[in-house]
Amino acid sequence: MAKLSGFKAATRSLASHGKLSTTRRNKLSKSTFGLPGSRKYPMPDKSHAANAKARATQMVKKGKLSSSARAKIDAKANRILGK
């Protein structure tokens, strides 16, 4: 099998696990995160992408996240979710 990189490798390794451990999270590439500069909102698979959208909405309502940051997270999550 060909070597997988970045998002695809993370998706494959998490497909049967669901929970993202600290070790696995630290191994994810920056491009796997909704906010890559701060490595927040990891989205290695569809369930994490859906969760990132929900958490971003909560943070906007609490005033801890800007609407523009939420839009970036939503756009990336939608690509992963196929929307």
PDB file of N, CA, C and O in Angstrom:
ATOM      1  N   MET A   1       0.836  -1.177   0.000  1.00  0.00           N
ATOM      2  CA  MET A   1       0.000   0.000   0.000  1.00  0.00           C
ATOM      3  C   MET A   1       0.881   1.241   0.000  1.00  0.00           C
ATOM      4  O   MET A   1       1.920   1.264   0.660  1.00  0.00           O
ATOM      5  N   ALA A   2       0.480   2.260  -0.725  1.00  0.00           N
ATOM      6  CA  ALA A   2       1.235   3.502  -0.811  1.00  0.00           C
ATOM      7  C   ALA A   2       1.225   4.216   0.529  1.00  0.00           C
ATOM      8  O   ALA A   2       0.277   4.098   1.305  1.00  0.00           O
ATOM      9  N   LYS A   3       2.288   4.956   0.788  1.00  0.00           N
ATOM     10  CA  LYS A   3       2.400   5.714   2.027  1.00  0.00           C
ATOM     11  C   LYS A   3       1.410   6.878   2.001  1.00  0.00           C
ATOM     12  O   LYS A   3       1.342   7.619   1.020  1.00  0.00           O
ATOM     13  N   LEU A   4       0.647   7.032   3.075  1.00  0.00           N
ATOM     14  CA  LEU A   4      -0.325   8.114   3.171  1.00  0.00           C
ATOM     15  C   LEU A   4       0.299   9.274   3.932  1.00  0.00           C
ATOM     16  O   LEU A   4       1.133   9.071   4.815  1.00  0.00           O
ATOM     17  N   SER A   5      -0.110  10.494   3.586  1.00  0.00           N
ATOM     18  CA  SER A   5       0.444  11.645   4.285  1.00  0.00           C
ATOM     19  C   SER A   5      -0.655  12.539   4.811  1.00  0.00           C
ATOM     20  O   SER A   5      -1.780  12.527   4.311  1.00  0.00           O
ATOM     21  N   GLY A   6      -0.318  13.314   5.825  1.00  0.00           N
ATOM     22  CA  GLY A   6      -1.207  14.338   6.357  1.00  0.00           C
ATOM     23  C   GLY A   6      -2.586  13.859   6.743  1.00  0.00           C
ATOM     24  O   GLY A   6      -2.742  12.953   7.562  1.00  0.00           O
ATOM     25  N   PHE A   7      -3.568  14.470   6.152  1.00  0.00           N
ATOM     26  CA  PHE A   7      -4.966  14.228   6.495  1.00  0.00           C
ATOM     27  C   PHE A   7      -5.370  12.780   6.268  1.00  0.00           C
ATOM     28  O   PHE A   7      -6.037  12.191   7.119  1.00  0.00           O
ATOM     29  N   LYS A   8      -4.984  12.197   5.147  1.00  0.00           N
ATOM     30  CA  LYS A   8      -5.396  10.828   4.831  1.00  0.00           C
ATOM     31  C   LYS A   8      -4.851   9.834   5.845  1.00  0.00           C
ATOM     32  O   LYS A   8      -5.560   8.913   6.250  1.00  0.00           O
ATOM     33  N   ALA A   9      -3.599  10.008   6.260  1.00  0.00           N
ATOM     34  CA  ALA A   9      -3.015   9.104   7.247  1.00  0.00           C
ATOM     35  C   ALA A   9      -3.722   9.249   8.584  1.00  0.00           C
ATOM     36  O   ALA A   9      -4.000   8.254   9.254  1.00  0.00           O
ATOM     37  N   ALA A  10      -4.014  10.484   8.975  1.00  0.00           N
ATOM     38  CA  ALA A  10      -4.702  10.717  10.244  1.00  0.00           C
ATOM     39  C   ALA A  10      -6.101  10.127  10.205  1.00  0.00           C
ATOM     40  O   ALA A  10      -6.565   9.551  11.189  1.00  0.00           O
ATOM     41  N   THR A  11      -6.770  10.270   9.076  1.00  0.00           N
ATOM     42  CA  THR A  11      -8.119   9.740   8.934  1.00  0.00           C
ATOM     43  C   THR A  11      -8.105   8.225   9.038  1.00  0.00           C
ATOM     44  O   THR A  11      -8.937   7.634   9.727  1.00  0.00           O
ATOM     45  N   ARG A  12      -7.179   7.611   8.368  1.00  0.00           N
ATOM     46  CA  ARG A  12      -7.104   6.148   8.388  1.00  0.00           C
ATOM     47  C   ARG A  12      -6.803   5.641   9.795  1.00  0.00           C
ATOM     48  O   ARG A  12      -7.413   4.666  10.235  1.00  0.00           O
ATOM     49  N   SER A  13      -5.874   6.281  10.513  1.00  0.00           N
ATOM     50  CA  SER A  13      -5.508   5.788  11.834  1.00  0.00           C
ATOM     51  C   SER A  13      -6.602   6.034  12.865  1.00  0.00           C
ATOM     52  O   SER A  13      -6.660   5.328  13.872  1.00  0.00           O
ATOM     53  N   LEU A  14      -7.463   7.008  12.641  1.00  0.00           N
ATOM     54  CA  LEU A  14      -8.519   7.314  13.595  1.00  0.00           C
ATOM     55  C   LEU A  14      -9.853   6.682  13.234  1.00  0.00           C
ATOM     56  O   LEU A  14     -10.795   6.735  14.025  1.00  0.00           O
ATOM     57  N   ALA A  15      -9.945   6.096  12.072  1.00  0.00           N
ATOM     58  CA  ALA A  15     -11.231   5.569  11.614  1.00  0.00           C
ATOM     59  C   ALA A  15     -11.854   4.592  12.600  1.00  0.00           C
ATOM     60  O   ALA A  15     -13.073   4.581  12.773  1.00  0.00           O
ATOM     61  N   SER A  16     -11.051   3.787  13.234  1.00  0.00           N
ATOM     62  CA  SER A  16     -11.608   2.811  14.160  1.00  0.00           C
ATOM     63  C   SER A  16     -11.477   3.235  15.618  1.00  0.00           C
ATOM     64  O   SER A  16     -11.982   2.544  16.503  1.00  0.00           O
ATOM     65  N   HIS A  17     -10.817   4.345  15.883  1.00  0.00           N
ATOM     66  CA  HIS A  17     -10.567   4.745  17.258  1.00  0.00           C
ATOM     67  C   HIS A  17     -11.528   5.802  17.780  1.00  0.00           C
ATOM     68  O   HIS A  17     -12.022   5.666  18.900  1.00  0.00           O
ATOM     69  N   GLY A  18     -11.809   6.838  17.022  1.00  0.00           N
ATOM     70  CA  GLY A  18     -12.739   7.875  17.438  1.00  0.00           C
ATOM     71  C   GLY A  18     -12.130   8.897  18.370  1.00  0.00           C
ATOM     72  O   GLY A  18     -12.210  10.094  18.093  1.00  0.00           O
ATOM     73  N   LYS A  19     -11.524   8.471  19.467  1.00  0.00           N
ATOM     74  CA  LYS A  19     -10.933   9.399  20.425  1.00  0.00           C
ATOM     75  C   LYS A  19      -9.553   9.822  19.935  1.00  0.00           C
ATOM     76  O   LYS A  19      -8.774   9.010  19.436  1.00  0.00           O
ATOM     77  N   LEU A  20      -9.273  11.106  20.087  1.00  0.00           N
ATOM     78  CA  LEU A  20      -8.009  11.655  19.622  1.00  0.00           C
ATOM     79  C   LEU A  20      -7.099  11.872  20.824  1.00  0.00           C
ATOM     80  O   LEU A  20      -7.304  12.809  21.596  1.00  0.00           O
ATOM     81  N   SER A  21      -6.102  11.019  20.989  1.00  0.00           N
ATOM     82  CA  SER A  21      -5.186  11.138  22.126  1.00  0.00           C
ATOM     83  C   SER A  21      -4.220  12.295  21.881  1.00  0.00           C
ATOM     84  O   SER A  21      -4.084  12.785  20.760  1.00  0.00           O
ATOM     85  N   THR A  22      -3.565  12.711  22.936  1.00  0.00           N
ATOM     86  CA  THR A  22      -2.593  13.800  22.830  1.00  0.00           C
ATOM     87  C   THR A  22      -1.482  13.434  21.860  1.00  0.00           C
ATOM     88  O   THR A  22      -1.053  14.266  21.060  1.00  0.00           O
ATOM     89  N   THR A  23      -1.020  12.210  21.928  1.00  0.00           N
ATOM     90  CA  THR A  23       0.057  11.763  21.051  1.00  0.00           C
ATOM     91  C   THR A  23      -0.372  11.840  19.591  1.00  0.00           C
ATOM     92  O   THR A  23       0.372  12.344  18.749  1.00  0.00           O
ATOM     93  N   ARG A  24      -1.568  11.343  19.286  1.00  0.00           N
ATOM     94  CA  ARG A  24      -2.048  11.388  17.901  1.00  0.00           C
ATOM     95  C   ARG A  24      -2.314  12.821  17.456  1.00  0.00           C
ATOM     96  O   ARG A  24      -2.032  13.180  16.313  1.00  0.00           O
ATOM     97  N   ARG A  25      -2.861  13.645  18.359  1.00  0.00           N
ATOM     98  CA  ARG A  25      -3.145  15.040  18.017  1.00  0.00           C
ATOM     99  C   ARG A  25      -1.849  15.766  17.670  1.00  0.00           C
ATOM    100  O   ARG A  25      -1.803  16.542  16.716  1.00  0.00           O
ATOM    101  N   ASN A  26      -0.797  15.514  18.448  1.00  0.00           N
ATOM    102  CA  ASN A  26       0.485  16.165  18.205  1.00  0.00           C
ATOM    103  C   ASN A  26       1.121  15.724  16.887  1.00  0.00           C
ATOM    104  O   ASN A  26       1.928  16.460  16.318  1.00  0.00           O
ATOM    105  N   LYS A  27       0.772  14.546  16.399  1.00  0.00           N
ATOM    106  CA  LYS A  27       1.330  14.039  15.149  1.00  0.00           C
ATOM    107  C   LYS A  27       0.585  14.559  13.916  1.00  0.00           C
ATOM    108  O   LYS A  27       1.068  14.403  12.795  1.00  0.00           O
ATOM    109  N   LEU A  28      -0.591  15.177  14.111  1.00  0.00           N
ATOM    110  CA  LEU A  28      -1.360  15.694  12.982  1.00  0.00           C
ATOM    111  C   LEU A  28      -0.654  16.889  12.347  1.00  0.00           C
ATOM    112  O   LEU A  28      -0.019  17.686  13.038  1.00  0.00           O
ATOM    113  N   SER A  29      -0.770  17.004  11.044  1.00  0.00           N
ATOM    114  CA  SER A  29      -0.186  18.155  10.362  1.00  0.00           C
ATOM    115  C   SER A  29      -1.040  19.392  10.623  1.00  0.00           C
ATOM    116  O   SER A  29      -2.217  19.281  10.964  1.00  0.00           O
ATOM    117  N   LYS A  30      -0.446  20.558  10.463  1.00  0.00           N
ATOM    118  CA  LYS A  30      -1.167  21.810  10.699  1.00  0.00           C
ATOM    119  C   LYS A  30      -2.418  21.916   9.837  1.00  0.00           C
ATOM    120  O   LYS A  30      -3.423  22.487  10.260  1.00  0.00           O
ATOM    121  N   SER A  31      -2.358  21.372   8.644  1.00  0.00           N
ATOM    122  CA  SER A  31      -3.484  21.494   7.719  1.00  0.00           C
ATOM    123  C   SER A  31      -4.707  20.693   8.166  1.00  0.00           C
ATOM    124  O   SER A  31      -5.778  20.825   7.573  1.00  0.00           O
ATOM    125  N   THR A  32      -4.564  19.873   9.191  1.00  0.00           N
ATOM    126  CA  THR A  32      -5.671  19.075   9.696  1.00  0.00           C
ATOM    127  C   THR A  32      -6.544  19.871  10.677  1.00  0.00           C
ATOM    128  O   THR A  32      -7.621  19.414  11.061  1.00  0.00           O
ATOM    129  N   PHE A  33      -6.086  21.049  11.076  1.00  0.00           N
ATOM    130  CA  PHE A  33      -6.792  21.855  12.064  1.00  0.00           C
ATOM    131  C   PHE A  33      -7.631  22.952  11.421  1.00  0.00           C
ATOM    132  O   PHE A  33      -7.290  23.473  10.359  1.00  0.00           O
ATOM    133  N   GLY A  34      -8.741  23.296  12.087  1.00  0.00           N
ATOM    134  CA  GLY A  34      -9.604  24.380  11.617  1.00  0.00           C
ATOM    135  C   GLY A  34      -8.921  25.721  11.731  1.00  0.00           C
ATOM    136  O   GLY A  34      -9.120  26.595  10.887  1.00  0.00           O
ATOM    137  N   LEU A  35      -8.115  25.896  12.768  1.00  0.00           N
ATOM    138  CA  LEU A  35      -7.290  27.090  12.947  1.00  0.00           C
ATOM    139  C   LEU A  35      -5.837  26.621  13.033  1.00  0.00           C
ATOM    140  O   LEU A  35      -5.315  26.423  14.131  1.00  0.00           O
ATOM    141  N   PRO A  36      -5.180  26.444  11.884  1.00  0.00           N
ATOM    142  CA  PRO A  36      -3.849  25.830  11.862  1.00  0.00           C
ATOM    143  C   PRO A  36      -2.777  26.609  12.621  1.00  0.00           C
ATOM    144  O   PRO A  36      -1.860  26.004  13.177  1.00  0.00           O
ATOM    145  N   GLY A  37      -2.875  27.925  12.654  1.00  0.00           N
ATOM    146  CA  GLY A  37      -1.862  28.724  13.340  1.00  0.00           C
ATOM    147  C   GLY A  37      -1.797  28.426  14.822  1.00  0.00           C
ATOM    148  O   GLY A  37      -0.718  28.458  15.415  1.00  0.00           O
ATOM    149  N   SER A  38      -2.923  28.139  15.423  1.00  0.00           N
ATOM    150  CA  SER A  38      -2.970  27.841  16.854  1.00  0.00           C
ATOM    151  C   SER A  38      -3.241  26.367  17.127  1.00  0.00           C
ATOM    152  O   SER A  38      -3.375  25.964  18.282  1.00  0.00           O
ATOM    153  N   ARG A  39      -3.324  25.560  16.070  1.00  0.00           N
ATOM    154  CA  ARG A  39      -3.575  24.117  16.170  1.00  0.00           C
ATOM    155  C   ARG A  39      -4.821  23.816  17.004  1.00  0.00           C
ATOM    156  O   ARG A  39      -4.816  22.939  17.868  1.00  0.00           O
ATOM    157  N   LYS A  40      -5.889  24.570  16.720  1.00  0.00           N
ATOM    158  CA  LYS A  40      -7.165  24.370  17.407  1.00  0.00           C
ATOM    159  C   LYS A  40      -8.177  23.791  16.434  1.00  0.00           C
ATOM    160  O   LYS A  40      -8.066  23.989  15.224  1.00  0.00           O
ATOM    161  N   TYR A  41      -9.149  23.087  16.952  1.00  0.00           N
ATOM    162  CA  TYR A  41     -10.232  22.465  16.194  1.00  0.00           C
ATOM    163  C   TYR A  41      -9.711  21.414  15.211  1.00  0.00           C
ATOM    164  O   TYR A  41      -9.819  21.581  13.996  1.00  0.00           O
ATOM    165  N   PRO A  42      -9.139  20.318  15.755  1.00  0.00           N
ATOM    166  CA  PRO A  42      -8.629  19.257  14.879  1.00  0.00           C
ATOM    167  C   PRO A  42      -9.759  18.582  14.112  1.00  0.00           C
ATOM    168  O   PRO A  42     -10.838  18.346  14.657  1.00  0.00           O
ATOM    169  N   MET A  43      -9.501  18.273  12.840  1.00  0.00           N
ATOM    170  CA  MET A  43     -10.503  17.629  11.991  1.00  0.00           C
ATOM    171  C   MET A  43      -9.890  16.503  11.178  1.00  0.00           C
ATOM    172  O   MET A  43      -9.827  16.591   9.952  1.00  0.00           O
ATOM    173  N   PRO A  44      -9.433  15.438  11.846  1.00  0.00           N
ATOM    174  CA  PRO A  44      -8.852  14.336  11.094  1.00  0.00           C
ATOM    175  C   PRO A  44      -9.887  13.419  10.449  1.00  0.00           C
ATOM    176  O   PRO A  44      -9.535  12.588   9.612  1.00  0.00           O
ATOM    177  N   ASP A  45     -11.160  13.557  10.827  1.00  0.00           N
ATOM    178  CA  ASP A  45     -12.206  12.724  10.252  1.00  0.00           C
ATOM    179  C   ASP A  45     -13.548  13.456  10.331  1.00  0.00           C
ATOM    180  O   ASP A  45     -13.630  14.569  10.851  1.00  0.00           O
ATOM    181  N   LYS A  46     -14.592  12.819   9.811  1.00  0.00           N
ATOM    182  CA  LYS A  46     -15.904  13.471   9.745  1.00  0.00           C
ATOM    183  C   LYS A  46     -16.487  13.756  11.122  1.00  0.00           C
ATOM    184  O   LYS A  46     -17.092  14.809  11.325  1.00  0.00           O
ATOM    185  N   SER A  47     -16.320  12.853  12.060  1.00  0.00           N
ATOM    186  CA  SER A  47     -16.903  13.093  13.387  1.00  0.00           C
ATOM    187  C   SER A  47     -16.234  14.272  14.082  1.00  0.00           C
ATOM    188  O   SER A  47     -16.901  15.049  14.766  1.00  0.00           O
ATOM    189  N   HIS A  48     -14.918  14.412  13.912  1.00  0.00           N
ATOM    190  CA  HIS A  48     -14.225  15.549  14.501  1.00  0.00           C
ATOM    191  C   HIS A  48     -14.586  16.854  13.774  1.00  0.00           C
ATOM    192  O   HIS A  48     -14.633  17.914  14.397  1.00  0.00           O
ATOM    193  N   ALA A  49     -14.836  16.780  12.478  1.00  0.00           N
ATOM    194  CA  ALA A  49     -15.235  17.966  11.723  1.00  0.00           C
ATOM    195  C   ALA A  49     -16.595  18.469  12.201  1.00  0.00           C
ATOM    196  O   ALA A  49     -16.782  19.671  12.392  1.00  0.00           O
ATOM    197  N   ALA A  50     -17.533  17.562  12.392  1.00  0.00           N
ATOM    198  CA  ALA A  50     -18.856  17.943  12.888  1.00  0.00           C
ATOM    199  C   ALA A  50     -18.745  18.523  14.290  1.00  0.00           C
ATOM    200  O   ALA A  50     -19.422  19.495  14.623  1.00  0.00           O
ATOM    201  N   ASN A  51     -17.896  17.929  15.102  1.00  0.00           N
ATOM    202  CA  ASN A  51     -17.702  18.421  16.462  1.00  0.00           C
ATOM    203  C   ASN A  51     -17.058  19.800  16.454  1.00  0.00           C
ATOM    204  O   ASN A  51     -17.428  20.652  17.262  1.00  0.00           O
ATOM    205  N   ALA A  52     -16.106  20.038  15.564  1.00  0.00           N
ATOM    206  CA  ALA A  52     -15.443  21.341  15.474  1.00  0.00           C
ATOM    207  C   ALA A  52     -16.447  22.434  15.138  1.00  0.00           C
ATOM    208  O   ALA A  52     -16.389  23.531  15.694  1.00  0.00           O
ATOM    209  N   LYS A  53     -17.371  22.132  14.224  1.00  0.00           N
ATOM    210  CA  LYS A  53     -18.413  23.112  13.887  1.00  0.00           C
ATOM    211  C   LYS A  53     -19.260  23.450  15.110  1.00  0.00           C
ATOM    212  O   LYS A  53     -19.560  24.618  15.360  1.00  0.00           O
ATOM    213  N   ALA A  54     -19.637  22.445  15.859  1.00  0.00           N
ATOM    214  CA  ALA A  54     -20.473  22.664  17.044  1.00  0.00           C
ATOM    215  C   ALA A  54     -19.724  23.461  18.108  1.00  0.00           C
ATOM    216  O   ALA A  54     -20.282  24.386  18.697  1.00  0.00           O
ATOM    217  N   ARG A  55     -18.466  23.107  18.358  1.00  0.00           N
ATOM    218  CA  ARG A  55     -17.685  23.825  19.367  1.00  0.00           C
ATOM    219  C   ARG A  55     -17.435  25.268  18.932  1.00  0.00           C
ATOM    220  O   ARG A  55     -17.467  26.172  19.768  1.00  0.00           O
ATOM    221  N   ALA A  56     -17.188  25.503  17.645  1.00  0.00           N
ATOM    222  CA  ALA A  56     -16.965  26.867  17.154  1.00  0.00           C
ATOM    223  C   ALA A  56     -18.213  27.719  17.355  1.00  0.00           C
ATOM    224  O   ALA A  56     -18.115  28.884  17.741  1.00  0.00           O
ATOM    225  N   THR A  57     -19.373  27.150  17.099  1.00  0.00           N
ATOM    226  CA  THR A  57     -20.631  27.871  17.313  1.00  0.00           C
ATOM    227  C   THR A  57     -20.773  28.247  18.788  1.00  0.00           C
ATOM    228  O   THR A  57     -21.176  29.366  19.105  1.00  0.00           O
ATOM    229  N   GLN A  58     -20.448  27.326  19.684  1.00  0.00           N
ATOM    230  CA  GLN A  58     -20.521  27.612  21.113  1.00  0.00           C
ATOM    231  C   GLN A  58     -19.577  28.745  21.504  1.00  0.00           C
ATOM    232  O   GLN A  58     -19.939  29.619  22.290  1.00  0.00           O
ATOM    233  N   MET A  59     -18.375  28.725  20.957  1.00  0.00           N
ATOM    234  CA  MET A  59     -17.390  29.738  21.321  1.00  0.00           C
ATOM    235  C   MET A  59     -17.772  31.122  20.793  1.00  0.00           C
ATOM    236  O   MET A  59     -17.488  32.129  21.441  1.00  0.00           O
ATOM    237  N   VAL A  60     -18.407  31.181  19.634  1.00  0.00           N
ATOM    238  CA  VAL A  60     -18.884  32.465  19.106  1.00  0.00           C
ATOM    239  C   VAL A  60     -19.962  33.022  20.031  1.00  0.00           C
ATOM    240  O   VAL A  60     -19.963  34.212  20.344  1.00  0.00           O
ATOM    241  N   LYS A  61     -20.875  32.162  20.465  1.00  0.00           N
ATOM    242  CA  LYS A  61     -21.956  32.596  21.364  1.00  0.00           C
ATOM    243  C   LYS A  61     -21.409  33.086  22.699  1.00  0.00           C
ATOM    244  O   LYS A  61     -21.989  33.985  23.308  1.00  0.00           O
ATOM    245  N   LYS A  62     -20.299  32.509  23.166  1.00  0.00           N
ATOM    246  CA  LYS A  62     -19.671  32.936  24.415  1.00  0.00           C
ATOM    247  C   LYS A  62     -18.790  34.163  24.223  1.00  0.00           C
ATOM    248  O   LYS A  62     -18.331  34.756  25.200  1.00  0.00           O
ATOM    249  N   GLY A  63     -18.551  34.548  22.973  1.00  0.00           N
ATOM    250  CA  GLY A  63     -17.702  35.696  22.684  1.00  0.00           C
ATOM    251  C   GLY A  63     -16.221  35.383  22.716  1.00  0.00           C
ATOM    252  O   GLY A  63     -15.404  36.296  22.836  1.00  0.00           O
ATOM    253  N   LYS A  64     -15.855  34.121  22.612  1.00  0.00           N
ATOM    254  CA  LYS A  64     -14.452  33.708  22.670  1.00  0.00           C
ATOM    255  C   LYS A  64     -13.850  33.411  21.299  1.00  0.00           C
ATOM    256  O   LYS A  64     -12.670  33.079  21.193  1.00  0.00           O
ATOM    257  N   LEU A  65     -14.663  33.529  20.253  1.00  0.00           N
ATOM    258  CA  LEU A  65     -14.208  33.255  18.899  1.00  0.00           C
ATOM    259  C   LEU A  65     -14.905  34.224  17.960  1.00  0.00           C
ATOM    260  O   LEU A  65     -16.099  34.488  18.103  1.00  0.00           O
ATOM    261  N   SER A  66     -14.165  34.749  17.008  1.00  0.00           N
ATOM    262  CA  SER A  66     -14.757  35.692  16.056  1.00  0.00           C
ATOM    263  C   SER A  66     -15.587  34.968  15.012  1.00  0.00           C
ATOM    264  O   SER A  66     -15.407  33.776  14.766  1.00  0.00           O
ATOM    265  N   SER A  67     -16.483  35.702  14.415  1.00  0.00           N
ATOM    266  CA  SER A  67     -17.319  35.132  13.352  1.00  0.00           C
ATOM    267  C   SER A  67     -16.484  34.723  12.149  1.00  0.00           C
ATOM    268  O   SER A  67     -16.795  33.737  11.482  1.00  0.00           O
ATOM    269  N   SER A  68     -15.431  35.470  11.871  1.00  0.00           N
ATOM    270  CA  SER A  68     -14.591  35.124  10.725  1.00  0.00           C
ATOM    271  C   SER A  68     -13.819  33.827  10.974  1.00  0.00           C
ATOM    272  O   SER A  68     -13.635  33.031  10.053  1.00  0.00           O
ATOM    273  N   ALA A  69     -13.369  33.612  12.207  1.00  0.00           N
ATOM    274  CA  ALA A  69     -12.690  32.358  12.533  1.00  0.00           C
ATOM    275  C   ALA A  69     -13.674  31.197  12.438  1.00  0.00           C
ATOM    276  O   ALA A  69     -13.326  30.118  11.958  1.00  0.00           O
ATOM    277  N   ARG A  70     -14.892  31.418  12.893  1.00  0.00           N
ATOM    278  CA  ARG A  70     -15.918  30.378  12.791  1.00  0.00           C
ATOM    279  C   ARG A  70     -16.183  30.042  11.324  1.00  0.00           C
ATOM    280  O   ARG A  70     -16.350  28.875  10.969  1.00  0.00           O
ATOM    281  N   ALA A  71     -16.219  31.066  10.477  1.00  0.00           N
ATOM    282  CA  ALA A  71     -16.464  30.828   9.051  1.00  0.00           C
ATOM    283  C   ALA A  71     -15.362  29.952   8.447  1.00  0.00           C
ATOM    284  O   ALA A  71     -15.645  29.086   7.620  1.00  0.00           O
ATOM    285  N   LYS A  72     -14.108  30.174   8.856  1.00  0.00           N
ATOM    286  CA  LYS A  72     -12.997  29.352   8.370  1.00  0.00           C
ATOM    287  C   LYS A  72     -13.147  27.903   8.833  1.00  0.00           C
ATOM    288  O   LYS A  72     -12.937  26.966   8.062  1.00  0.00           O
ATOM    289  N   ILE A  73     -13.511  27.739  10.098  1.00  0.00           N
ATOM    290  CA  ILE A  73     -13.692  26.392  10.654  1.00  0.00           C
ATOM    291  C   ILE A  73     -14.837  25.687   9.941  1.00  0.00           C
ATOM    292  O   ILE A  73     -14.719  24.519   9.568  1.00  0.00           O
ATOM    293  N   ASP A  74     -15.953  26.403   9.752  1.00  0.00           N
ATOM    294  CA  ASP A  74     -17.118  25.820   9.077  1.00  0.00           C
ATOM    295  C   ASP A  74     -16.782  25.429   7.649  1.00  0.00           C
ATOM    296  O   ASP A  74     -17.189  24.361   7.193  1.00  0.00           O
ATOM    297  N   ALA A  75     -16.041  26.276   6.932  1.00  0.00           N
ATOM    298  CA  ALA A  75     -15.702  25.987   5.545  1.00  0.00           C
ATOM    299  C   ALA A  75     -14.845  24.716   5.444  1.00  0.00           C
ATOM    300  O   ALA A  75     -15.084  23.866   4.587  1.00  0.00           O
ATOM    301  N   LYS A  76     -13.856  24.601   6.320  1.00  0.00           N
ATOM    302  CA  LYS A  76     -13.012  23.406   6.295  1.00  0.00           C
ATOM    303  C   LYS A  76     -13.816  22.171   6.688  1.00  0.00           C
ATOM    304  O   LYS A  76     -13.683  21.119   6.062  1.00  0.00           O
ATOM    305  N   ALA A  77     -14.646  22.292   7.718  1.00  0.00           N
ATOM    306  CA  ALA A  77     -15.465  21.159   8.149  1.00  0.00           C
ATOM    307  C   ALA A  77     -16.425  20.724   7.045  1.00  0.00           C
ATOM    308  O   ALA A  77     -16.625  19.529   6.828  1.00  0.00           O
ATOM    309  N   ASN A  78     -17.009  21.682   6.356  1.00  0.00           N
ATOM    310  CA  ASN A  78     -17.941  21.356   5.267  1.00  0.00           C
ATOM    311  C   ASN A  78     -17.233  20.601   4.145  1.00  0.00           C
ATOM    312  O   ASN A  78     -17.817  19.698   3.546  1.00  0.00           O
ATOM    313  N   ARG A  79     -15.983  20.958   3.856  1.00  0.00           N
ATOM    314  CA  ARG A  79     -15.217  20.231   2.828  1.00  0.00           C
ATOM    315  C   ARG A  79     -15.011  18.782   3.262  1.00  0.00           C
ATOM    316  O   ARG A  79     -15.137  17.861   2.455  1.00  0.00           O
ATOM    317  N   ILE A  80     -14.700  18.590   4.526  1.00  0.00           N
ATOM    318  CA  ILE A  80     -14.470  17.243   5.034  1.00  0.00           C
ATOM    319  C   ILE A  80     -15.759  16.443   5.080  1.00  0.00           C
ATOM    320  O   ILE A  80     -15.768  15.245   4.795  1.00  0.00           O
ATOM    321  N   LEU A  81     -16.853  17.115   5.443  1.00  0.00           N
ATOM    322  CA  LEU A  81     -18.147  16.449   5.542  1.00  0.00           C
ATOM    323  C   LEU A  81     -18.811  16.262   4.189  1.00  0.00           C
ATOM    324  O   LEU A  81     -19.829  15.577   4.090  1.00  0.00           O
ATOM    325  N   GLY A  82     -18.251  16.860   3.149  1.00  0.00           N
ATOM    326  CA  GLY A  82     -18.812  16.722   1.801  1.00  0.00           C
ATOM    327  C   GLY A  82     -20.033  17.567   1.566  1.00  0.00           C
ATOM    328  O   GLY A  82     -20.895  17.202   0.766  1.00  0.00           O
ATOM    329  N   LYS A  83     -20.126  18.689   2.246  1.00  0.00           N
ATOM    330  CA  LYS A  83     -21.273  19.583   2.086  1.00  0.00           C
ATOM    331  C   LYS A  83     -20.957  20.707   1.142  1.00  0.00           C
ATOM    332  O   LYS A  83     -21.810  21.558   0.889  1.00  0.00           O
TER     333      LYS A  83
END
